């Protein structure tokens, strides 16, 4: 990518991530009337420990370089998930430190909730269906811990991982719905390279995804019931409930509540 184009992409990406945050999400008081959504530039600069003028230049796409340490501070301030963090470093032309095994954008309080939901499976996803956090029951259900961290994307696994497909007896009925929901979510992210890269990979690796994608179906995400076939516990039936984390956030906590007594007994709940 041309350097000037990359700087403009970086500028737009930073603005979009800043505008999705509210003061209360980062521990700041909401003082005064705001003409634009999200945090102010000076607030991001203050929280990240960088100069206001320097950060403004970065959002304006000027020819300046940011160190890995500064980029890390900005990523933390903007609550970027691991995939957004990788995108930030790539646009800034900087080498990214090794990816951590746990997503820093998921609050410790959410991890505590996930643990308390045991023995019911639960996971946190973003709009792109990346699996950002999960509890032990969800790992038991789907085997997430065995996946490379960068491949922990629900839609990718559904179409490219035979183990996931075997666990979903209604795969043929569920995947058109999943693709339609994903396409609807992508409307707000259509220009983002991370989304385009995921779609490109899915279209390349799965002819079934390619066929569904070209149908251009869209539908909103709804709570529903789903069946699973666990290799040890056998048939399981769950009620799905999506809970969005934050008024303007894209992260959602999905809980799997047993839909029948047999499933509840298998989970010990």
C-alpha positions in Angstrom: 0.0 0.0 0.0 1.3 3.5 -0.9 2.6 5.4 2.1 0.4 8.4 1.6 -2.7 6.2 1.2 -1.7 4.2 4.3 -1.5 7.4 6.3 -5.0 8.4 5.3 -6.3 5.0 6.1 -4.7 5.3 9.5 -6.2 8.7 10.1 -9.7 7.4 9.2 -9.3 4.3 11.3 -8.2 6.3 14.4 -11.2 8.7 14.0 -13.6 5.8 13.7 -12.3 4.1 16.8 -12.3 7.3 18.8 -15.8 8.2 17.8 -17.3 4.9 19.0 -16.1 5.4 22.6 -17.9 7.5 25.2 -16.3 9.3 28.2 -17.8 6.9 30.7 -16.3 3.9 28.9 -12.8 5.2 29.7 -13.5 6.7 33.1 -14.0 10.3 32.1 -16.8 12.6 33.2 -19.2 13.7 30.5 -18.8 17.4 30.9 -20.2 19.9 28.4 -22.1 19.5 25.2 -20.3 17.5 22.5 -20.7 18.5 18.8 -19.4 15.1 17.6 -19.8 11.6 18.9 -17.2 9.8 21.0 -14.1 11.1 22.7 -12.3 14.3 21.8 -8.8 14.2 20.4 -7.3 15.8 23.5 -8.9 13.2 25.7 -7.3 10.3 23.7 -4.0 12.1 23.8 -4.3 12.6 27.6 -5.2 9.0 28.2 -2.5 7.6 25.9 0.2 10.0 27.4 1.0 11.7 24.1 0.9 15.3 23.0 -2.4 16.7 21.7 -0.8 18.3 18.7 1.1 15.2 17.8 -2.0 13.0 18.1 -4.0 15.5 16.0 -1.3 15.3 13.3 -1.6 11.5 13.4 -5.4 11.8 12.8 -4.8 14.2 10.0 -2.6 11.8 8.1 0.6 13.8 8.4 4.0 12.2 7.7 5.0 11.4 11.3 6.2 8.1 12.8 4.9 6.5 16.0 6.9 4.1 18.2 5.6 0.7 19.1 5.2 1.9 22.7 3.1 4.9 21.6 1.0 2.8 19.3 0.4 0.3 22.1 -0.8 3.1 24.4 -3.2 4.4 21.7 -4.5 0.9 21.1 -5.2 0.4 24.8 -6.9 3.8 25.1 -9.1 3.1 22.1 -10.0 -0.3 23.4 -8.9 -2.1 20.3 -9.3 -5.8 20.1 -6.3 -7.9 18.9 -7.4 -7.8 15.3 -7.9 -4.0 15.3 -4.5 -3.7 17.1 -2.8 -5.6 14.3 -4.5 -3.4 11.7 -3.3 -0.2 13.6 0.3 -1.4 13.6 0.1 -2.4 9.9 -1.2 1.0 8.9 1.4 2.8 11.0 4.2 0.7 9.3 5.4 -0.6 12.6 6.2 -4.2 13.8 3.6 -5.4 16.2 4.7 -7.0 19.5 3.7 -10.7 19.9 -0.1 -11.1 20.2 -1.3 -11.9 23.7 -3.4 -14.9 24.3 -6.2 -12.9 26.0 -8.0 -9.9 24.5 -7.2 -6.7 26.4 -10.4 -5.0 25.0 -12.6 -7.3 27.2 -12.9 -5.8 30.6 -11.9 -7.9 33.7 -15.5 -7.6 34.9 -16.7 -9.4 31.7 -14.2 -12.2 32.3 -15.7 -12.5 35.8 -19.2 -12.7 34.4 -18.1 -15.4 31.9 -16.7 -17.5 34.8 -19.8 -17.0 36.9 -22.0 -18.3 34.1 -20.4 -21.8 34.4 -21.5 -24.5 33.7 -23.4 -22.7 30.9 -21.3 -21.9 27.8 -20.7 -18.2 27.1 -18.4 -16.2 24.8 -17.7 -12.6 23.8 -17.7 -11.8 20.0 -17.2 -8.6 18.1 -19.3 -7.7 15.0 -16.8 -9.6 12.8 -17.5 -12.8 14.8 -14.0 -12.9 16.3 -14.0 -14.8 19.6 -12.6 -12.3 22.0 -13.2 -14.2 25.3 -14.9 -17.4 26.4 -15.4 -19.6 29.5 -14.4 -23.2 30.1 -17.9 -24.5 29.2 -17.7 -22.8 25.8 -14.3 -24.3 25.2 -15.8 -27.7 26.1 -18.6 -27.2 23.6 -16.5 -25.9 20.7 -12.8 -26.6 21.4 -11.6 -23.0 21.0 -8.4 -23.4 23.1 -6.9 -25.7 20.5 -7.2 -23.0 17.8 -4.5 -20.5 16.9 -5.4 -17.2 18.4 -5.5 -15.4 15.1 -8.0 -18.0 13.7 -10.5 -17.7 16.5 -13.3 -16.4 14.4 -16.7 -18.2 14.6 -17.7 -17.7 10.9 -14.3 -18.9 9.7 -14.4 -22.0 11.9 -17.9 -22.8 10.8 -16.9 -22.9 7.2 -13.4 -24.3 7.3 -13.1 -26.5 10.4 -14.6 -30.0 10.0 -14.7 -30.4 13.8 -17.1 -27.4 14.2 -19.3 -28.6 11.3 -19.7 -32.0 12.9 -20.9 -30.4 16.1 -23.7 -28.5 14.3 -26.3 -31.0 13.0 -28.3 -28.0 11.6 -25.2 -26.6 9.7 -27.0 -26.4 6.4 -29.9 -24.4 7.8 -27.8 -22.2 10.1 -25.1 -21.1 7.7 -27.3 -19.0 5.4 -28.6 -17.2 8.4 -25.0 -16.7 9.8 -23.8 -15.3 6.5 -26.8 -13.0 6.1 -26.3 -11.6 9.7 -22.6 -11.1 8.9 -23.3 -9.2 5.7 -25.7 -6.9 7.6 -23.1 -6.2 10.2 -20.5 -5.5 7.5 -22.5 -2.6 6.2 -20.9 -0.4 8.9 -17.4 -1.7 8.2 -17.4 -2.3 4.4 -14.2 -0.3 3.8 -12.1 -1.8 6.6 -9.2 -4.1 5.5 -9.7 -6.6 8.3 -13.3 -7.3 7.2 -12.3 -7.5 3.6 -9.5 -9.8 4.4 -11.8 -12.2 6.3 -14.3 -12.3 3.4 -11.5 -12.8 0.9 -10.2 -15.7 2.9 -13.7 -17.3 3.3 -14.4 -17.0 -0.4 -11.1 -18.6 -1.2 -11.3 -21.5 1.3 -15.0 -22.3 1.2 -17.1 -22.8 -2.0 -20.2 -23.0 0.2 -19.5 -19.6 1.7 -18.8 -18.2 -1.8 -22.2 -19.4 -2.9 -24.0 -17.9 0.0 -22.1 -14.6 -0.1 -23.0 -14.0 -3.7 -26.7 -14.2 -2.8 -26.5 -10.9 -0.9 -29.0 -11.9 1.8 -29.1 -9.8 4.9 -31.0 -10.2 8.2 -30.7 -8.8 11.7 -29.2 -10.8 14.5 -31.8 -12.4 16.8 -31.9 -14.6 19.8 -32.7 -18.2 18.8 -32.4 -21.9 19.6 -29.6 -24.1 18.3 -28.7 -27.8 18.4 -25.2 -29.2 18.9 -23.8 -32.7 18.7 -21.0 -32.9 21.3 -18.5 -35.8 20.7 -18.8 -37.0 24.3 -22.2 -35.6 25.6 -24.2 -36.3 22.5 -27.1 -34.0 21.4 -27.4 -30.7 23.1 -30.1 -28.0 22.7 -29.5 -24.4 23.7 -31.3 -21.0 23.8 -29.0 -18.3 22.5 -29.1 -14.8 24.1 -27.1 -11.9 22.8 -26.2 -9.1 25.2 -24.4 -6.1 23.8 -21.7 -4.7 26.0 -22.1 -0.9 26.0 -24.5 1.5 24.4 -22.5 2.0 21.3 -20.2 -1.1 21.5 -19.9 -3.8 18.9 -18.9 -6.5 21.4 -21.6 -8.9 22.5 -21.8 -11.5 25.2 -23.6 -14.6 23.9 -25.0 -17.0 26.5 -26.0 -20.6 25.9 -28.9 -21.6 28.2 -30.1 -25.3 28.1 -33.4 -25.5 26.2 -34.3 -29.0 27.6 -33.7 -31.1 30.7 -31.3 -33.4 29.0 -28.9 -30.6 28.0 -29.1 -29.2 31.5 -28.2 -32.5 33.0 -25.2 -32.9 30.7 -24.0 -29.5 31.8 -24.6 -30.2 35.5 -26.9 -27.1 35.7 
